[in-house]
Amino acid sequence: METPEETPVTPEIPNSPEKPKINSQDYRLISKANDDFESGNYDACLEILDQLELLRGSDSKLLHNRAVAKFYKTQCRNHDELLKSLEELDDDKTLNRCDLAVLPQMTSSPTPDSGPSTMIPIYNKAVIFYHRHMFETALLTLKPLVQKLDNCDECSIALIGVLMLRLLLATNRLRKAYDFVEILLQKLGTSTLTLTAEDSNPQEVLPGIDENLARCLKLLCMLSMVVNRKVVLVPEDGTTEFSALKAHQYYIMKDFQMAAKQLKKINVDSYRGGLYNHELNTLIANNMGIIHLRVRHYAIAAKFFQNAIIFDKHIAANLRQAELHQMSSVRSCEILYNLGIAMLHLRRPKEAFQSFLVPLKTYHNNPRLWLRIAEACIMEHELRRATEEKYGPSSSQKRVLFSNRIPYTESSQSAAVPEPTMPFAALSLRNALFLTRAYSHQVNVTTGSEEGNEEETCKSIPTDNNFCNPSGPVTKESLDIMLSAIYAAYSYVSLRLGDYVTALEMAQELLKTDKISDAHKLLAHMYAGEALIMMDKLAEARPHFEPTFVSTLNTFDFETKDWHLKSLDAAQNVVRYNLAVALNLKGDFEVAKSLLNTCTHPIVASKVFALKVHIEKTQAAAAASLVAPRI
């Protein structure tokens, strides 16, 4: 719930140990260029840099600072050109060597040979990638600098550390973020206990660092502790950032009422203080929606998410002309993901499906997102089926149905077309199954290998299971539950599409799952039995319809959880009805009729009546065929 802050692009010292020492004239020009840059007079700054090039020749620092000055001249909009210039500097093998420092710290003597001059361009590239939401690329770019923090001065350590913390938190590497905070503060000569102490002044704790940077570091340190459920006292200093962090802490502690009150307080204070902006409104509306979603107020949650999207559109309306730091404020993917979840709960599958398509472009490796898309397709199919049952089937479907399914009759379009159809549901479930199996293997591997060599900084940080971004990290147990849901949904979709081999395979895989829930156990038997019936394997299907296993299911789960079957009696009636279908197909009409007489629950009443009528007509036709014809 943190309010994003701008991460600035950093200029570099125009100085090198392999160049002549800076004379008084050069120093005056450097100081004048620095003053012009700080005052926003970028044209004058560029002219002075040109003069320095004539006097001293071109070097990597001069080229870098010219690119940064041009970038600021465009009001931080032409980041593509800046990135191109930084890439060219990175590719230049003749670059000099220098310290990592900022422009105001220019000196009249050479700097010590302590690190490659590509450090600042690398940092600035990572900043650009961060603001463009290319978090993984930014992490890979910043990693070499993190490994060389010992060679940097205190201010540079803080700069790199703050950006690294933002990236770790943005990618849901929560444990890594907390461990990195400990390492970072140790290098800065302090600790989390000192920095986060009540009434502690970050400027006094970190005197060698800029005040805003120190305050940002304290905020990120506290955020890392909050999301990792560590005890920390968030100060009530009246600022938006710490107030939002306090609301986040209430949410983590499941005090949803206080979290909502804190967000409302931020909203009121921002209006009174004249701090109205679309970015803050977007964050408040989205977070309020998350709170209502958590307490199952789905309609209210959807309304908040829709408001958040409206606010976010104002930010993204002219994104091509936006400043670099404004690009990181766009949250449309995450908000639409949340809106899709709310729409699923409201049984509005078309809206949910359309909401999920936007985040899918960014988070296509998220198996949970693929599962949600499949659920939207299945729900849309179920609503269509219910409409057809209420108002009558189409002419192509007017035949007696004994199973609890209606044949799939949608138009034969490609499964790759993103529409809420059953073929696209099958494609989504294939993707979800592949990704979940792969991630389950990674969890198994990393769980036993977290204790290892701690020689390097990055190796000492444990692995987070952030497989489902933008959702939080997942556990082995949650992946197993998701895998069970995928098996069940895949089996059902395969039945509807007539792929009985796949339906049976998925149902059997579901039955093999460890710690299978009662609902999934019931579904697995029903789907496996139906698939076997459709494959004319009645003898193999019958054991799946034996009502004895139903008595072992947990009655409390049926009554309290959000399942279609609300009682154990309803589950037993469904199983008995399906067993009657199997007996009917085998020709055991009397046994099937006696079993149907025990099916009295309303959930199967209409189907029981239809099957009884069919059996009576079949028996009557069979009896008529045995009567001798008149001569």
N, C-alpha and C positions, 0 to 999 in steps of 0.2 A: 504494500500500500504506500510505497515511497513515491514522492513526487520527483520525477527525473530532473536532474540538473545538467547544465551544459558541461561537457567535457571538452576543454579547449585544445586547439591545435597549438603545439609548442614551437616557437622559433629556436634557433640554435646559435651558439657563440661563433661569430665569424673569426675564428682564430685557429691556428694549427702549429704544432711544434716543428713542422718541416718548412714553414714559411718564415720569412724574416720577422724579427720582433716588431711589434706595433710601435711606430713613432708617434710623436705628439700630434701630427696632422691626421694620421689615420685614426688615432684615438678620438679626436674631435669629431671626425666624420662618423665614427661608430656611435658615439654618444648622441650626435644629432639624429642619426638614423633611428636609434632606439627611442628618442623622445618623440620623433614624428610618428613612429609606429604606435607608441602608447597613446598618443593624442588622436589617432585615427587619420592622420595626414599621410595616407599610403602613397600618393603620387610623389610627394617629397622624399619619402623613405626610399622608393624605388630609384629616384634620381641619384640619391647619395650612394646606394648600392652599385649603381652603374659607375660612379666616380671611383669607388673603391676597387672595382674590377679593373679599371684603367690603371690605377696606381699599383695594385698588388697582384693583378692577374686573377683568374677565376679559380675557385676551389669549391669543394663540396658544400661548405658552410654557406658561402655566398649564394650558390645556386639554390640551396634549400631555403634560405631566408627570403630570396626573391620570390620563390614559388609561394611561400606562406603569405608574403605581403600582397601578392597579386590575388591570392585567395580571399584575404580580408577586404581587399578593394572591391571585390564582387559581393560584399556583404555576406560572406561565407556561403555562397550559393554554388559556385563553380567547383564543387569538390571532385568532379571527374577529372578536371585538368590538374588539380593538385595531386590526386592519386597517381596520375600518369607521370608527373614530374618526380614523385617519390619513388616510383618503380624504376625510372631511369637512373636515379641516384643509387638505388639498391643494386642495379645491374653493373654499375661502374666499378671495375676492379681496382682503379687507381685512386680510390678515395683515401683521404688522409685520416689520421686518428686524432680523437679529442675526447674530452669529458662530456658527459650528458649534463647539460645545464640550460638555463633559460636566458633569453636575450638581456634582461636587465642586469645580469651578473657578469657583463663583459669586463675583462681586465686588460691591462697594458702589457702583460707578460704571457708567454706561452703556457698552455695548460699541460699537466702531466700526461704521459702516455698510458692511460688506464683503460681504454676501451675503444672499440671501433666507432668511427664517426657515423656509421649507419644507425646508431641507437635511436637518435631523435627521429629520423625518417621512419624507422620501424614503429616507434611509438605513435607517430602521427597517422601512419597507415592503419594501425589498430583502432585509433580513435574514429577514423572515417568508417571502418567496417562496423564498429559498434553502433554508430548513429544510423547506419543503413540496415540495422538488424541482422547483419551477417556475423552472428556471435561466434560460431565455430571457427570461421576464418579469422576473426579478430583474436581468438584464443591462440590459434596456431601461430599467428603473427607475433603476438606478445610473449610467447613462451621463451624465446631466446633471451629476452630482457629479464624475465623473472629468474632465470637460471644464473644471471650475472648481477643480481642485486648487490652483492658484496662489493662490487667495483664501483658502485654509484654513490653519489652524495645523498644526504638526508632528504633533500627536497625531491630529488629524482626517484628515490625509493618510494616516497609517498605518492608521487604522481603515477608511477607504474602500478603500485599496490592498489590505489583507488580504482583505476581502470580494470585491473584484474578482478577485484572484488565485484565490481558491477557485472562483469562478464560471467563470473561463476554464479552469481545470484540470478542473472537473467536466463541462464541455461539450467537452472534448478540443480546445480551442484552444491547443495546446501552444506553437506559435511566438509567438502573441500573448502568452501568459503570460510567456515569457522576455523578450520585448521590453518588456512592461509593467514587469517587474521592474527593468530598466535605467532606465526613465523614472522609476519611483517612487523608487528609491534616489537618483537624481540630485536629485530634489526634496527628499529628506531629507538631502542633503549627504554622501552616502557612495556606495559602489559595491559590486558583487557580490564583487569581489576582497577588499575589506576585510571585508565582513560574513561571508563564507564562509571566511575564512582559518582555518588550523588554530589551535585553542585561542582563537579570538576570542570575546569576551564581548559578546553583542548589546546588553546594557544599557550597556556602555561605548561601543560604536560608535554607539548611538542613545540618548544620555542623556536626551533630552526626551520619551521614550516609556515607557509602562508596561513593566515587566520581562516580563510574560507576552505582551504584544503584540509586543515586540521579538523575543522568542524564537519566537513564531509566524511572524513575518515572515521570520526566518532559515530556519525550516523550509520555508516555502513557496518561498522563493528557491532553496534547495537542490533541492527537488522539481522546480521548473521547469527547473533545469539538468540534473537526472538524466534526466527524460523527453525532453529535447532532446539527450541524449547529449553533454553538456558535461563536461569534466573537473572534478570537485569531490571533495574529501575529506570524507566524511560522518563526523562525530565519533562515537566510541563512548562516549557519556556515560551509558549504562545506562538511558536513558528508552525507553519503548515507541515513541514517535513516531520518534525518530532510528534506533532499531533496525529498525523497519519500513521506513524510508527506505533503510537499508543493504541490506535484503533486496530491495527494489525495484531498487536499483542493480545488485546481482548478477544479477537477472533480465534487466534491460536488456542487460547484458554477456554474456548467455547462459551464465552460470555457474549452472546450475539446481541443482546439488548444494549449493553454498554458500548459495544463496537459501533452499533448504529447511532447511538447518541453522540459518540465522539465524532463520527463523520458529519452528522448534522451540525455539530458545533463548528467544525472546520468550515462548512458551507456558510453558516451565518457570519462567522468572523471574517471570512474572505470578502463577503459583500460589504460589511461594515468598513473594512480596511481598504476598500477599493481595489481588491486583488482579483476581480472577476476575470477569468480567462477560460477558454474552452478546454485547455489541457487539464486544469484542476477539476472542472465540472465533469469531464470524461472519467477521471479516476474515481471521483466520489460516486457517480452514478453506477459505474461498473462494480465497485466494492459493495455498494448498497444492494445491488442485484445479487451478488454472491452470498451475502448474508441471508437474504430472503430465500434464495435457492436452498441454502443449508437448512432452513427451518421449514421447508416445503411450502412456501408461499409462492407457487410457481407463476401465477398470473402477475403478481406484483414484481417478481424478479424479472420476468420478460419485459415488463414496462420500463423498468430501470435500465435494462440492457439496450432497449430500443432508444431511450433517451441518450445513453452513452454513445451510441452509434451516431446520433444526430450531432452531438458535440464533436465527436471525432471527425466527422465529415468536414467540419469547418477548418480543422487542422490540415486534413489531407486534400482539401479542395484544389489547392494550387501547389501540389507537392514538388513539381519540377522547379518551381521558383522559390521554394522554401529554403530557409537557412539550414545548414547541416544539422545543428542541434535540434531543430524542429522536427526533423525526420524521425528521430528516436521517440518522439512524443506520440506518434500514430500507434493506436492499439486496436485497429479494426479486426485483426486476426483473432486475438484473444477474446474480444467482446463477442464476435460472431460465434465463436466456439461455445461460449457460455450461453448465448441466446439459443443455439441449437439444442443444448441440453434442456433448457427450460421448455422449449417447444415440444420436445419429445415427451416430457412429463405432462404437458397439456394436451397430448394426443393430436398434435398438429404437424404431421410428418412432412408435408410438403415444405412448410416454412423451415422446419428443422433441417431438411435435406439441403435447401438452398443456403442456409446459414453455414453448414459444414463445408460447402464447396470452396469457400474463400480460404479458410485456414488450411484446407487440404493442399493447396498449392505450396504452402510453406512447410507444413508439418506432415509431409507425405510418408514419413517413416514412423508415424505414431499408430500403433495397432489399435489402440482404444478409439481413435478417431475413425478408422475404417470400420470398426464394429458398430459405432454409433450411426454411421451412414447406412450400414446394412439394416440396423434396427429401424431407421426411418423408412427404408424401402419396404420392409416387412410390415410395418404398421400401416403404411399406405395401402398395401395389398389387403390387409385384414379389414380396413375400413371399406374398401371397395367390395370385398366379399360380403360384409355385413349389409351393405346397401343392396346388393343383388339378392341376398336372402330375404330382405324386407320387401323389396318391390318386385321380386321375381327375376330369375336368371334370363340371360339373353337366349335367343333361339338356338344357338350352338350348344347351350348348356342344359337344355330341357331333357334331362334323363334322370332316372332314379339313382340316388347317391347313397351308398351305405357307409362309406368312410366319413370321417369328420373333416374332409378336405373337399374343396371345389377345384376341378382341373384348371390349370393355368392357361388363360386364353388371350394374354396380351399380344399386341402386334409384335411380329418377329423382327425387332430392331437389334442392332449390335449391342453386345453387353458392355462395350467400351464407351457407349454414349452415356454421359452422366445424367441419368434420369432416375426418379424413384421407382424403379422396376425390379422385379425379382432377378433377371439376368445380371443387372448391375449389383444387386445384393450378393450374388454368388461371387462376382469378381472381387468385391470389397472383402468378403469373408476369406477368400483365398489369400489376399494380401495380409489381412489381419492374422491368419493362421501362420503364414510363413514368418512374419515379423515376430510374433509372440514366441514361437518355437525357438527362433534364433536368440531372442533376448533371454529366454528361460535358460538356455545353455550358457550365455554370458554371465547371468546371475550365479549359476552353479559354479562357474569357473572362478569369478572374482570373489565370491564369498569365502572361499578357502585360501585365497592368495593375497589378502589385504595386508598381512604381516610380511613385510619383505625388507629389502635394503632401503635404508633411509639416508644414503649418502647425499642424494640430490634433493632439492626442495620439492620438486614436483612428485618424486617417487614417494615421499613421506606422506602424501595426502591420500586418504582412502578414496575408493571409487564409489561414485553415486550412481544409482540405477535410474538415470533420468531418460528413460526410453520413451516416455509419453508426453514430451513437451507439446503444448504449454502447460499440461498438468504437472503436478509435483512428482517427485521420485516415487518409484513403485518398489514393493517388496516381492519376495519369491511367492508369498501367499497370494498377493493380489494378482500376480501374473497367472498363477494356477487357476484362480477364480475366473479371470478373463478368458483363459484357454477353455474352460468348461462352457462358458457362455458362447464362445465361438463355435465349439463342437455342436452344441444344441441348435444354434441358429443355422449353421451350415447344413446340418441334417434336415431341418425343416425346409429350408429353401430348396435343397436337392430333391426332396419329395415333391414339392410343388412344380418343379421343372421336369419331373419324370426321370431324374438321374438317381435311380434306386440303389445302384452300387455304391455311389458316393454317400448317399443318405445312410446306408447300413454301416459303411466304414466309419463315418463320423459318430454314429450312435454307439458303436462298439468301442471307439476310442474314448468316448465320454464315460462309458461304464467302467473302463480301466483306470479312470482318473482317481488319484488318492483323495480322500476326504470329500467325496462327491456329495453335494447337497441333496436333500430330499426332492426338491423340485426337479433338479437335473436328472436324478435317478429315475423318476417317473417319466419324464420326457424321453430319456434314452430308451427305455423299454417300449414306449409307445411308437417312437419313430423306427426303431429296429424291427418291431413286429410288423408295422405297416409296410416297410420296405420289403420284408420277406414275403408278405402276402402278395404284393404287386409283382414279385419275382416268382410266384407260384411255388413257394416253399412253405406250405401251410404247416407241416409238421414242425419245422424249425421256428415258425412264428408263434405257435401256441404257448410255449413256455414264457414268452415275454408278456403274455396277457393273463397270467395266473394271478388272481386277486390276493394271494397270500402275502406277497411282498409289501402290499400297500399297508397292511396292519403294522409294519415295522417303522413306518414313517412318523415324523414328529407332528402331532396334532397342533401344537402351539404355533409352529411355523406357518401352517396353512391359515390360521386364524389371524395372525398378526402381520405377516409380510404381504407386500403388494403383489400378490400372485392372482392369476385368473381364476384358479380354483381356491375357494375361500374356506374349504373344510375337508376333512379326511373323508367324509361321506361322499362329497362330490368327486374326489379322486377315485374312490372305489367304484362309483357308478361309471366313470369314464373307462376304467379298466374292464369292468364287466361288459360294457357295451362293445368295446373293441374285441373282446373274446367272443361275443355273440356273432360279430361279423365274421370272424375266422371260422367259427362252427358252421355258419350259414354257407360259406364258400365250400366247406368240406361236405355239405349235404346233411349234417346233423341238425335237422330243422327243429325237432322236438326239444332237444337240449338247448338250442339257441333260443327258442321261445320261452322256455322256463327260466333261462338266465335273463331274458329281457323283462320278464315280469318282476324281477328284483331291482330293475333300474328305474327308480322313482324320482330321482333328482331332476329339477327343472333344467339343468344344464344339458341334459341328454334327452329330454322328453320328446322333442320334435323328431329327432333322429330315431329314437326307439319306435315311435309310431310308424314312421316310414318303413323301417325294417320289418316290423310286424306285418304290415300290409303286403310288402314284397314277399315275405315267406308264405303268407296265406295264398297269394296268387300263384306262387310257384307250386305249392302243394296241390292247389285246385287244378292247375294245368297238368300236373303229373298224374293226378287221379283220372282226369278226363281222357288222357291218352291211353289208360289201361282199360277203359270201357269198350266192349266189343261193338263194332259198328252194326247198324241194322241192315238186313238183306231185303 
